Amino acid sequence: MASVLIIDDDRDFCSMLSKLLTQEGYRVVVCRDPKQGLEAAVSEPHDIVLLDIMMPDLDGLELLRRLRAKSNVHVIMLTAKGEEMDRVVGLELGADDYLGKPFHPRELIARIRAVLRRTSKSAETKDEGPLRIGDLQLDSGARTVKVGDSAVTLTSAEFDVLFALLQEAGRIVSREKLAAVLGRNLGVFDRTIDMHVSNLRRKLGLPSDGSERIRTIRNAGYLYAKPKHTNRV
C-alpha cells in the first residue's frame, strides 16, 4: 500500500483528498501545519507528498527547498490557477510534477500512478546493468547516477527524463515523448520538460571537453550528445 502525505492548510480540501485517495487504496497522512508536514516528510516513509504552495508561516516553495536538502521523496505540487512562476520555481527546486487547482480527481490519481509506475518500472530493469555514456553512468535498477566518481542526486522526474535521453543518445527525443515518459500530456505553454532538462544540465555539469551534454534542437526536442563509446558495464 503506497503512502501519500498531504501538506495543505485547507481542512475541507484535505478531507476530500483523503477520502478520494483512501478509496483508491492509498495510505493517507494529512498535515495542515506546514512545519509539521516538513517533519513528517523527512522522518516518516512516504511514497509521494502532495504539497500546496499557498500556506501561512511556511509557504510550499520554501518547504520544498528545505525538503530537497534532506529527502528525494516524490513531490507533486498543488498550485492555484495562474501561478505559473510558482510552478517554474517549484520544478527548479526539484518537484516531480504539478497540478493546478481546481483539478479533476481522476487527473490527480493518474499523476500519482504515473510517478509510482515509473519507479516500479525502473526496479524491473535492474538486471540490465548500468548504462555508461562517456563519464556518466546511470543504473536504472538502483536509480543512481554518477558523473565520474561523484554521485548526482536527481528527483524521480529528472532521473526518468535523463534515462529516456540516454537510451536514445545521439538521437533527438521530442518534448512530447519526454512528457509521455512522465505520464502527462504536454500543453502548449507547458514548461515542465524544459525545467527538468535545465535542472539536469545544472546538476550534471559539462563533460571534460566543455561540450554540451544535452543539446536543444530547435522545434524538435532534446539530444544527449553521444561520445565515441557507449556501453553497458
Secondary structure, 3 states (H helix, E strand, C coil): CCEEEEECCCHHHHHHHHHHHHHCCCEEEEECCHHHHHHHHHHCCCCEEEEECCCCCCCHHHHHHHHHCCCCCEEEEEEECCCHHHHHHHHHHCCCEEEEECCCHHHHHHHHHHHHHHHHHHHCCHHHCCEEECCEEEECCCCEEEECCEEECCCHHHHHHHHHHHHCCCCEECHHHHHHHCCCCCCCCCCHHHHHHHHHHHHHCCCCCCCCCEEEECCCEEEECCCCCEEEC
